[in-house]
């Protein structure tokens, strides 16, 4: 059973002002300087989000990953050496795209700093190329 109780005397009364009639006098937006600053902050936040997303269409990553998937399909069709060399070539393409493109344009290829990305991609491309060419052909 619930009984209708009066609120405890410690609670302050709630103002019954309708939302449409509530003035902006107590808010930060009442001050013109703060309202302008809020608009500048919002515009800056939008620019930061757009810059952090990379290119509108992640074409460097799509190109590299698409080529890697195609090379794995070639490996799956019993052409190991061709597929492995093609895979290494697309890692090398990722290396050169990361080398040439700005950080904003590299999109998802830019994971760490440019030097770390280039070192990792260079070592990976070189080792994959060597291993793909060392593997003896099927007899």
C-alpha positions as CSV (number, residue, x, y, z in Angstrom):
1,X,0.0,0.0,0.0
2,X,1.3,3.4,-0.9
3,X,0.2,6.4,1.0
4,X,0.3,9.9,-0.1
5,X,3.0,11.6,2.0
6,X,4.1,15.2,2.1
7,X,7.8,15.7,1.1
8,X,10.2,15.9,4.0
9,X,10.8,19.5,5.1
10,X,14.5,19.4,4.1
11,X,13.6,19.3,0.3
12,X,13.5,22.7,-1.3
13,X,10.3,23.4,-3.3
14,X,10.4,22.8,-7.0
15,X,9.7,25.9,-9.2
16,X,6.7,25.5,-11.3
17,X,7.9,27.6,-14.2
18,X,6.9,26.3,-17.7
19,X,9.9,25.4,-19.9
20,X,8.7,27.8,-22.7
21,X,8.7,30.7,-20.3
22,X,12.0,30.0,-18.5
23,X,14.4,32.9,-19.1
24,X,18.0,32.6,-20.1
25,X,19.1,35.1,-17.5
26,X,20.7,32.5,-15.3
27,X,22.3,30.5,-18.1
28,X,25.7,30.9,-19.8
29,X,24.1,31.7,-23.1
30,X,22.7,35.0,-21.8
31,X,26.1,36.5,-21.9
32,X,26.9,37.4,-25.6
33,X,30.6,36.7,-25.1
34,X,29.9,33.2,-23.9
35,X,27.3,32.6,-26.6
36,X,29.9,33.6,-29.3
37,X,32.5,31.4,-27.6
38,X,30.1,28.5,-27.5
39,X,29.6,28.8,-31.3
40,X,33.4,28.9,-31.9
41,X,33.9,25.9,-29.6
42,X,31.2,24.0,-31.5
43,X,32.7,24.8,-34.8
44,X,36.2,23.8,-33.6
45,X,34.8,20.5,-32.3
46,X,33.2,19.7,-35.7
47,X,36.5,20.4,-37.4
48,X,38.5,18.2,-35.0
49,X,36.0,15.4,-35.5
50,X,36.3,15.7,-39.3
51,X,40.1,15.8,-39.2
52,X,40.2,12.7,-36.9
53,X,38.1,10.6,-39.3
54,X,40.7,10.8,-42.0
55,X,39.7,11.0,-45.7
56,X,36.0,10.9,-46.4
57,X,36.4,7.5,-48.2
58,X,39.3,5.5,-46.7
59,X,40.7,4.7,-50.2
60,X,44.3,3.9,-49.1
61,X,43.1,1.3,-46.6
62,X,40.4,-0.1,-49.0
63,X,43.0,-0.4,-51.8
64,X,45.5,-2.2,-49.6
65,X,43.1,-4.5,-47.8
66,X,41.3,-5.3,-51.1
67,X,44.6,-6.3,-52.7
68,X,45.5,-8.4,-49.7
69,X,42.1,-10.2,-49.9
70,X,42.6,-10.8,-53.6
71,X,46.1,-12.2,-53.0
72,X,44.8,-14.5,-50.3
73,X,42.2,-15.7,-52.7
74,X,45.0,-16.5,-55.2
75,X,46.8,-18.4,-52.4
76,X,43.6,-20.3,-51.7
77,X,43.4,-21.4,-55.3
78,X,46.8,-23.3,-55.0
79,X,49.0,-20.5,-56.4
80,X,51.0,-19.9,-53.2
81,X,54.0,-18.1,-54.6
82,X,52.0,-15.7,-56.8
83,X,49.6,-14.9,-54.0
84,X,52.4,-14.5,-51.4
85,X,54.4,-12.2,-53.7
86,X,51.2,-10.2,-54.4
87,X,50.5,-10.0,-50.7
88,X,54.0,-8.6,-50.1
89,X,53.5,-6.2,-52.9
90,X,50.4,-4.8,-51.3
91,X,52.2,-4.4,-48.0
92,X,54.9,-2.5,-49.9
93,X,52.1,-0.4,-51.5
94,X,50.9,0.4,-47.9
95,X,54.5,1.4,-47.1
96,X,54.7,3.8,-50.0
97,X,51.2,5.2,-49.4
98,X,52.1,5.9,-45.8
99,X,55.4,7.5,-47.0
100,X,53.7,9.8,-49.6
101,X,50.4,10.7,-48.0
102,X,49.9,13.2,-45.2
103,X,48.7,11.9,-41.9
104,X,45.2,13.3,-42.5
105,X,45.0,11.6,-45.9
106,X,46.5,8.3,-44.9
107,X,43.4,7.4,-43.0
108,X,43.6,4.1,-41.3
109,X,47.2,3.5,-42.5
110,X,48.3,6.0,-40.0
111,X,48.4,4.0,-36.8
112,X,51.4,5.3,-34.9
113,X,53.9,8.0,-35.8
114,X,55.1,8.0,-39.5
115,X,58.5,6.6,-38.5
116,X,57.0,3.6,-36.6
117,X,54.5,2.9,-39.3
118,X,57.2,3.0,-42.0
119,X,59.5,0.8,-40.0
120,X,56.9,-1.8,-39.4
121,X,55.5,-1.9,-42.9
122,X,59.1,-1.9,-44.4
123,X,60.2,-4.9,-42.3
124,X,57.0,-6.7,-43.0
125,X,57.1,-6.1,-46.7
126,X,60.8,-7.2,-46.9
127,X,60.3,-10.3,-44.8
128,X,57.2,-11.4,-46.7
129,X,59.0,-10.9,-50.0
130,X,62.0,-12.9,-48.9
131,X,59.9,-15.7,-47.5
132,X,57.6,-15.8,-50.6
133,X,60.6,-16.2,-52.9
134,X,62.5,-18.7,-50.7
135,X,59.7,-21.2,-50.5
136,X,60.5,-23.9,-53.0
137,X,58.0,-24.5,-55.8
138,X,55.8,-27.6,-55.5
139,X,57.4,-30.6,-57.1
